[in-house]
Amino acid sequence: MSRILRAVLAVLLLPLAVAAAMVMAGPAQAAALTQVTNFGTNPTNLNMYLYVPDNVAARPALLVLVHYCTGTASGIFNGNGHDYVTAADRYKYIIVLPEATRSGGCFDVSTPAALRRDGGSDSTGIMSMVAYTRARYNVDPGRIVVSGFSSGAMMTNVLAAEYPDVFAAGSAFSGVPAGCFATTDGSMWNSQCSGGNVSRTAQQWGDVAHAMYPGYTGGYPRMQLWHGTTDTTLAYPNFGEEIKQWTYLNGVSQTPAFTDHPQSTWTRTRYGNTGTQATVEGVSISGVGHQLPMTGQLAYAISFLGLDGSTPPTTAAPTTAPPTTAPPTTAPPTTAPPTTAPPTTVPPTTAAPTTAPPAGGCRVADVVNAWNNGLTENITVTNTGSSTVNGWSVVFTLPAGQTITGSWNASYAPTSGQVTASNVSYNATIPPGGSVSFGFQATHTGNAAAPTAFTLNGSACTIG
């Protein structure tokens, strides 16, 4: 056969060979949730699932998506986390989905092993999943983020505190501060924390996080926090405690730099800067219980986390650790004011104050958030004296027409006129330079002003 004839036959037969190869190979497989085994150190026998979109980016972002108690990887993948999945197809990022296998399906955020970097509990296994994925895909190390719901939100806080050098940002729906759920008796449930009865200063929460990664001096992830005001599973006061922790860790003011209402029942506050990717962002949702996220919310989380391809502002949080000394005593209130009532259960009171007014006095910062016939008020009292207060009562007079209908972090009597707010069992002590925050919901008949004077154990406080 001549050389020319052989060349002609080769050209004619090439399409048939390609077609045959396509038939033998079968149709292309669409992206799917895939279980991965033998992914590395896994002391608590977690399952790992991975979602890689068909057209994954050459340098993709990586989202760690953590489910709620009783949940599964497939449940969050196909359920209330599915907006993250459709966004992964659009923006070409990868999702790692850890799955708890213990009874109840909760993640460990309580034991000493769980609350220490590489401590040998769930967080260790999850970080093995991250390392496995990074080793097999060209993941952008500056775009590794974490998000979770309920138990997964608590794990989001823990992972961001333990591995601040890995995660760029987190978004936690209905969680608690990192370390709040700590136990020492082997239990994985902390009822004091879940009930919103653990209140600490911003620095104390920062110290809790620092203890999870001792010696670390770098920056911390940006954090977005979501909470419903009527949550009775992980009570609403935890929202304010989370804000304290993450503003402190990121070295930014606890006074919001920006406040708006993206939807009528939402109050969004941003700390550190005012953009879509603020250093810390809190979203309080009026009248909603333990049922986040809801329709449309993940779109905001996707933008905050930078999964849509956007980059954080150049004025990002400092790369050095915040100071270990107490924050300035002129700090304003540490929680974003809610738009409706927090849990209405009044905590048990303790005995009357046993110490005299603090030598040197006290200072009060008071924030009121009012609507047509109601308001919430958050009061922060700072001990500017030189002696510790052991047991406190704060007295103030409500304007005419205001009546307290619900409260948190203090007991109140009476509910109108001249009111005495007294400590509860878990916040009776105010050290020199320390603060205590408490608040209430009230109705009003037109006057939503704050009280004009406060006393702490009989000593007049300055306001501001």
C-alpha positions in Angstrom: 0.0 0.0 0.0 1.4 3.3 -1.0 2.4 5.9 1.6 -0.3 8.3 0.3 -3.1 5.6 0.5 -2.1 4.7 4.1 -2.3 8.4 5.1 -5.8 8.8 3.5 -7.1 5.7 5.3 -5.7 7.0 8.6 -7.6 10.2 8.2 -10.8 8.4 7.2 -10.7 6.0 10.1 -9.8 8.5 12.8 -13.4 9.6 13.6 -14.4 6.0 14.0 -11.6 5.3 16.4 -12.6 8.4 18.5 -16.2 7.3 18.5 -15.3 3.8 19.6 -13.1 5.2 22.4 -16.0 7.4 23.6 -18.4 4.4 23.6 -15.9 2.3 25.6 -15.3 5.1 28.1 -19.0 5.7 28.7 -20.7 9.1 29.4 -19.0 11.7 31.6 -20.0 11.6 35.2 -21.6 14.6 36.8 -20.2 16.0 40.0 -21.6 14.2 43.1 -21.1 14.0 46.9 -18.4 11.4 47.3 -17.2 9.7 50.5 -13.5 9.6 51.1 -11.8 7.0 53.3 -8.3 6.8 54.7 -7.9 10.6 54.6 -5.5 10.8 57.5 -5.6 11.0 61.3 -9.2 10.5 62.5 -9.3 9.8 66.2 -13.1 10.0 66.6 -14.1 8.0 63.5 -15.7 10.9 61.5 -16.8 10.3 58.0 -15.5 12.5 55.2 -17.5 13.6 52.2 -16.2 15.7 49.3 -17.9 17.7 46.6 -15.8 18.8 43.6 -17.7 20.6 40.9 -17.3 19.5 37.3 -15.5 22.7 36.3 -13.4 23.2 39.5 -11.3 26.3 39.4 -7.6 26.0 38.7 -7.0 27.5 42.2 -10.3 26.8 44.0 -11.5 28.1 47.4 -12.3 25.4 50.0 -15.4 25.5 52.2 -15.7 23.2 55.3 -19.4 22.8 55.8 -20.4 21.3 59.2 -23.8 19.8 60.0 -26.1 20.2 63.0 -26.9 17.6 65.7 -28.8 14.6 64.3 -27.6 15.7 60.9 -25.6 14.1 58.1 -23.3 15.2 55.3 -25.9 14.3 52.7 -28.7 15.9 54.8 -27.0 19.3 54.8 -25.7 18.9 51.2 -29.3 18.3 49.9 -31.1 20.4 52.6 -30.6 23.8 54.1 -26.9 23.9 53.0 -27.7 23.3 49.3 -27.3 26.9 48.3 -23.6 26.4 49.2 -23.6 23.5 46.7 -25.2 25.4 43.8 -22.8 28.3 44.5 -19.9 25.8 44.3 -21.0 24.9 40.8 -21.1 28.5 39.8 -18.0 29.7 41.5 -16.0 26.5 41.1 -15.0 25.9 44.7 -14.6 22.6 46.7 -16.7 21.6 49.7 -15.5 19.2 52.5 -18.4 17.9 54.6 -17.4 16.1 57.9 -20.0 13.8 59.4 -20.2 12.8 63.1 -20.8 9.1 63.7 -21.4 9.1 67.4 -25.0 8.7 68.8 -26.9 11.9 68.4 -24.7 13.1 65.5 -23.3 16.1 67.4 -19.7 17.3 67.0 -17.4 17.4 70.1 -16.9 21.1 71.1 -16.8 20.3 74.8 -14.0 17.9 75.9 -10.4 19.1 76.7 -9.2 17.2 73.6 -11.7 19.0 71.4 -10.6 22.4 72.7 -6.9 22.1 71.9 -5.2 22.4 68.6 -4.3 18.9 67.4 -5.9 17.6 70.6 -7.2 14.3 69.2 -10.9 14.9 68.9 -13.3 15.9 66.0 -11.4 19.1 65.1 -8.3 16.9 64.5 -10.1 14.7 62.1 -11.6 17.6 60.3 -8.2 19.2 59.8 -7.0 15.9 58.3 -9.8 16.3 55.7 -8.6 19.8 54.9 -5.0 18.5 54.5 -6.2 15.6 52.3 -8.1 18.0 50.0 -5.2 20.5 49.8 -2.8 17.8 48.9 -5.0 16.7 45.9 -6.2 20.0 44.6 -4.5 23.3 44.0 -6.5 24.9 46.8 -5.9 28.7 47.4 -4.5 28.8 50.9 -5.9 32.3 51.4 -9.5 31.1 50.7 -10.1 28.2 53.1 -13.3 29.0 55.1 -15.7 27.2 57.4 -19.4 27.4 58.0 -21.9 25.4 60.1 -25.3 25.3 61.7 -26.0 24.7 65.4 -23.5 22.1 66.5 -21.7 22.9 63.2 -21.8 26.6 64.2 -20.1 25.8 67.5 -17.5 23.8 65.6 -17.0 26.7 63.2 -16.1 28.9 66.2 -13.7 26.2 67.6 -12.0 25.5 64.2 -11.4 29.2 63.6 -10.0 29.6 67.1 -7.7 26.5 67.0 -6.5 27.0 63.4 -6.5 30.7 62.8 -3.5 30.2 60.5 -5.6 28.0 58.2 -9.0 29.6 58.0 -9.5 33.0 56.4 -13.1 33.4 57.5 -16.1 31.7 59.2 -19.9 32.0 59.1 -21.7 30.5 62.1 -25.5 30.1 62.3 -26.9 29.8 65.8 -23.7 29.0 67.7 -21.8 29.9 70.9 -18.4 31.3 71.5 -15.4 29.0 71.1 -14.9 27.3 74.4 -18.3 28.2 75.9 -19.4 24.5 75.7 -16.4 23.2 77.7 -17.0 20.4 80.1 -14.7 18.4 82.4 -17.0 15.5 83.3 -17.1 13.7 79.9 -20.4 15.2 79.0 -20.8 16.9 75.6 -23.6 19.2 76.7 -23.2 22.4 78.7 -26.6 23.6 79.9 -25.2 26.9 81.3 -23.8 27.8 77.9 -26.8 26.6 75.9 -29.1 28.6 78.2 -27.1 31.8 77.5 -25.9 31.9 81.1 -22.2 32.2 80.5 -21.2 35.9 80.3 -17.5 36.9 80.1 -15.6 40.0 79.2 -14.2 40.3 75.7 -10.7 39.7 77.0 -11.8 36.6 78.9 -13.3 35.2 75.7 -10.1 36.0 73.9 -8.1 34.3 76.5 -10.2 31.2 76.1 -9.4 31.1 72.4 -5.7 31.8 72.9 -5.5 28.8 75.2 -6.6 26.6 72.3 -3.4 27.5 70.4 -0.9 28.7 73.0 1.9 30.8 71.7 0.2 31.9 68.5 0.8 35.5 67.7 -0.8 35.9 64.2 -4.1 37.2 63.1 -7.6 35.6 63.4 -10.2 34.9 60.8 -13.0 37.3 59.9 -16.2 36.0 61.4 -19.9 36.3 60.5 -22.4 35.4 63.3 -26.2 34.8 62.9 -28.7 34.2 65.6 -32.5 34.3 66.1 -33.8 36.3 69.0 -36.2 33.6 70.2 -33.7 30.7 70.1 -34.3 28.5 73.1 -31.8 25.7 72.1 -28.7 27.9 72.1 -30.1 31.0 73.7 -29.8 34.4 72.1 -27.3 35.9 74.6 -24.7 33.7 73.1 -24.8 35.9 70.0 -23.5 38.9 72.0 -20.8 36.7 73.7 -19.6 35.6 70.2 -19.3 39.2 69.1 -17.2 40.0 72.2 -14.8 37.1 71.4 -14.3 37.8 67.7 -14.0 41.6 68.0 -11.4 41.1 70.7 -9.4 38.4 68.8 -9.3 40.7 65.7 -8.4 43.7 67.7 -11.3 45.9 66.6 -13.8 48.1 68.5 -16.9 46.6 69.9 -18.8 49.6 68.7 -20.4 48.8 65.3 -18.9 50.7 62.4 -22.1 50.1 60.4 -25.7 49.1 61.1 -28.5 48.3 58.7 -31.5 46.1 58.1 -31.1 44.0 54.9 -34.6 42.6 55.7 -37.3 44.0 57.9 -36.6 41.5 60.7 -32.8 41.6 60.5 -30.4 43.9 62.3 -26.9 43.7 60.8 -23.9 45.2 62.6 -20.4 45.3 61.2 -17.2 45.8 63.2 -13.8 47.0 62.2 -14.9 48.1 58.7 -18.1 48.6 56.8 -17.9 46.5 53.7 -19.4 43.2 52.7 -16.4 41.4 54.2 -16.2 43.3 57.5 -13.8 42.0 60.1 -16.7 40.8 62.2 -20.4 40.9 61.2 -23.4 40.0 63.3 -27.0 39.4 62.0 -29.7 39.3 64.6 -33.1 38.0 63.3 -36.2 39.0 65.1 -38.8 36.4 66.2 -36.8 33.4 64.8 -35.8 30.4 66.9 -33.3 27.7 66.4 -34.0 27.2 62.7 -31.2 29.0 60.8 -30.2 29.3 58.0 -33.4 30.2 56.2 -34.1 30.9 52.6 -31.7 33.5 51.1 -29.3 33.8 54.1 -26.5 31.7 52.5 -26.2 34.3 49.7 -25.0 36.8 52.3 -22.6 34.2 53.8 -21.2 33.3 50.4 -20.3 36.9 49.8 -18.9 37.4 53.3 -16.7 34.3 53.0 -15.4 35.4 49.6 -16.6 32.2 47.9 -18.0 34.3 45.0 -14.5 35.3 44.0 -14.4 38.6 45.9 -11.4 39.4 48.0 -11.3 40.8 51.5 -10.6 44.5 52.0 -7.0 45.7 52.2 -7.7 47.0 55.7 -8.0 43.4 57.0 -7.5 42.6 60.7 -3.9 43.1 62.1 -1.5 40.2 61.8 -0.4 40.4 65.3 -2.2 39.2 68.4 -4.3 41.7 70.4 -2.7 42.9 73.6 -3.1 40.7 76.6 -4.0 43.6 78.9 -7.6 44.5 79.5 -9.3 46.6 76.8 -9.9 50.3 77.5 -12.4 50.8 80.2 -14.3 53.3 78.0 -15.5 50.4 75.9 -19.1 50.7 74.7 -21.7 47.9 74.9 -20.3 44.7 73.6 -23.4 43.2 71.9 -25.4 44.4 68.9 -28.9 45.4 70.1 -31.5 42.9 69.0 -34.7 44.0 67.2 -37.0 42.0 69.5 -37.0 40.2 72.8 -34.3 37.8 73.8 -35.4 34.8 75.9 -37.9 36.0 78.5 -37.0 33.6 81.3 -35.6 35.6 84.2 -32.5 33.9 85.6 -32.4 33.1 89.3 -31.1 35.8 91.6 -28.4 35.5 94.2 -28.1 37.2 97.6 -28.0 41.0 97.9 -24.7 42.7 97.2 -22.2 42.2 100.0 -19.6 44.8 99.0 -19.6 48.6 99.2 -19.6 50.8 96.1 -16.3 50.5 94.3 -13.7 53.0 95.3 -13.5 55.4 92.3 -16.9 54.7 90.9 -18.5 53.2 87.8 -19.4 54.0 84.2 -22.5 53.0 82.2 -22.9 52.6 78.5 -26.5 52.2 77.4 -27.8 51.4 73.9 -31.6 51.5 73.1 -33.1 49.9 70.0 -36.7 51.0 69.7 -39.6 50.4 67.3 -43.2 51.7 67.3 -44.3 50.4 70.7 -41.4 48.5 72.0 -37.6 48.6 72.7 -34.6 46.6 73.8 -32.0 48.1 76.0 -28.4 46.8 76.6 -26.6 48.2 79.6 -22.9 47.8 80.3 -21.5 48.8 83.7 -17.7 49.2 84.1 -16.1 49.1 87.5 -13.7 52.1 87.3 -12.7 51.7 90.9 -9.9 49.9 92.6 -11.8 47.2 94.5 -13.7 44.2 93.3 -17.5 44.2 93.4 -18.9 41.0 94.8 -22.6 41.2 94.2 -24.2 44.2 92.5 -27.4 46.2 92.2 -27.9 48.9 89.5 -30.7 51.3 90.1 -32.2 53.5 87.4 -35.6 55.1 86.5 -37.4 54.2 83.4 -39.2 57.1 81.6 -43.0 57.2 82.0 -44.8 54.6 79.9 -42.0 52.1 79.8 -42.6 48.6 81.2 -40.1 45.7 81.2 -41.5 42.5 79.7 -38.4 40.3 79.3 -34.8 40.4 80.4 -31.4 38.7 80.3 -28.3 38.6 82.6 -30.0 40.3 85.6 -33.2 40.3 87.6 -35.4 43.4 87.7 -37.8 44.8 90.3 -40.2 46.4 89.8 -40.8 46.5 86.0 -41.5 50.2 85.7 -40.6 53.4 87.5 -37.5 53.2 89.6 -36.0 49.8 88.8 -33.3 47.7 90.5 -31.3 45.3 88.3 -29.5 42.7 90.4 -26.8 40.2 89.4 -27.6 36.6 88.8 -25.5 33.6 89.9 -23.0 33.7 87.1 -22.1 37.4 86.9 -21.9 38.6 90.5 -18.3 39.7 90.4 -16.9 42.8 88.6 -13.2 43.2 89.0 -11.5 46.6 88.8 -11.6 47.6 85.1 -14.0 44.9 84.4 -17.5 45.1 83.0 -20.9 43.4 83.2 -23.6 43.5 80.5 -27.3 43.0 80.9 -30.5 44.1 79.3 -34.2 44.0 78.9 -37.1 44.3 76.5 -39.9 46.8 77.3 -43.0 48.3 75.9 -43.4 52.1 75.7 -46.2 54.5 74.9 -44.1 57.0 72.9 -41.1 57.7 75.0 -38.3 55.3 74.1 -35.5 57.3 75.8 -32.8 55.7 78.0 -32.6 56.4 81.8 -30.7 59.6 82.6 -28.9 58.3 85.8 -27.6 55.0 87.2 -26.1 53.9 90.5 -24.0 50.9 91.3 -24.5 49.7 94.9 -25.5 53.2 95.8 -22.7 55.0 94.0 -23.5 57.3 91.1 -22.1 56.2 87.7 -20.9 58.4 84.9 -22.7 57.8 81.6 -20.8 57.5 78.3 
